[in-house]
Amino acid sequence: MDVGVGGALKRLLTVDDTVLNDDFSLSSDDEDPGADTYGDEPEAEEINFTTAENKMDTAKKPVSMRSFLRRAGREYEEAVQKAHAGQQDRIELDLDDMKRRLSRFFHLPQNKDIVVRDFSVGVEGRAPWRGMVVYVDGLVDKNVINWAILEPLMVWSHLADDPKRTLTYVVEHLVPGHQTQLIEKWSEVVFNVLAGSTVVFLDRCDAALVIESKGWEHRSVATPKMENVVRGSQDAFTENFRTNTGLVRMRLRSEHLVTEIHAVGNLAKTDVAIMYMHGVTNPKLVKEVRRRIAAIDVDYVLDAGMLEQFIEDRPSMMIPQVLVTERPDRVAAMLAEGYVAIFVGHSPVAIIVPVVLWSLMHTSEDTNLRIIPGTFIRTIRWVALLTALLLPGLYIAVTNYHSEMLPTDLMLAIAGSREQVPFPVVVEVLLMEFAIELIREAGIRIPSVIGPTIGIVGIGVN
């Protein structure tokens, strides 16, 4: 048995470097013509996306970690440049060229989420004016596309005497959308399509028309889950980006409230909004927030927690350097004091910067309390914080080194309770802290029906 365990550990901790001398290569594409395809992929355009990471450079000996990371960084930059190749080009005049480029950017027809709809704009009896709309199924409101985009272009255009074949005429006379924008680069086309807008292409036009049509499903505004209060508003942020900014503007009705939107991410863009009060917030603070967000070089930002680690000075610190809240009223109150709020994509929380320890000890309910009860509650909060931080160390110091400071009856009670414990006081305290953390984690992860019961039973056992 010992030999088996020892042999297993030896195999686990030993690296067989003989495999480094073996060359590894993929089979030639000539042997299998369909090996590099994903189905019914069109062969309209030959594009070489070969990047450095796809080239087989078999090393005969291991390289240092620094050299490996340096080479991986270069290969990553080359891959990003290849992936974004052609996005800064202008939009073609010919509609067929537009279709071929759309097929390359969005991997059509394999990608079934991207919908391309062809139609014709023109007067009865005359040469039709070809066009097409592009959108992502699931991110748009199809009623807006049908009745506010396609119907005006396909039906109402027949009522015009002599429609001019320009996008300016379409915007001013045919499309009733309240948010429209003319774009000229393919990077803007990709960004707006993936953001939930509808892009309209018309033949012989070197630009495209972006029409607001966002309409994905989202959770409605609900009560706060983490920051419950007795007196105060009972609504919280949701996973809808514009709903969150609107909840703040509903409370802070000022023309000086500014919302800047930036895009973060190389592989997939994530909207990041910076909200501040112009004339109240320090301009240097706003500039620093912009600089830190612009300096983020990452493929994808999933949630506010990831962005928080990128903009902090020292993410390894135990004390938070930013304030995370789910309450719109708290964000509005802190914006009025000169702070900066950051909203990340579809995250149901907002980030407030900068903060100090005193700000972390305040709650949104403190502003609704009078001075005497408010001061009393804040004092209790500080006493609880100091007790949680200092009581374990104080208990160890008194019981081990200064037992004469305790009354005799209390000391005898502590000694009697520890008589059957085979661990020192330090180990006992650490095990207690670990057990409490396990109970807290279990109460969060298990179903809510039995979570409080397990928490109560666990605390009673401890």
Helices and strands as residue ranges (DSSP letters): H 2-13, G 17-21, G 52-54, H 65-83, H 95-106, E 114-121, E 129-136, H 142-145, I 146-150, H 151-154, G 156-159, H 167-169, I 170-174, E 180-183, H 186-194, E 198-202, E 208-211, H 241-251, E 257-264, E 270-277, H 283-294, H 304-311, E 323-325, H 328-336, E 340-344, E 350-353, H 357-360, G 366-368, H 371-401, G 403-405, H 408-417, H 425-445, H 451-461
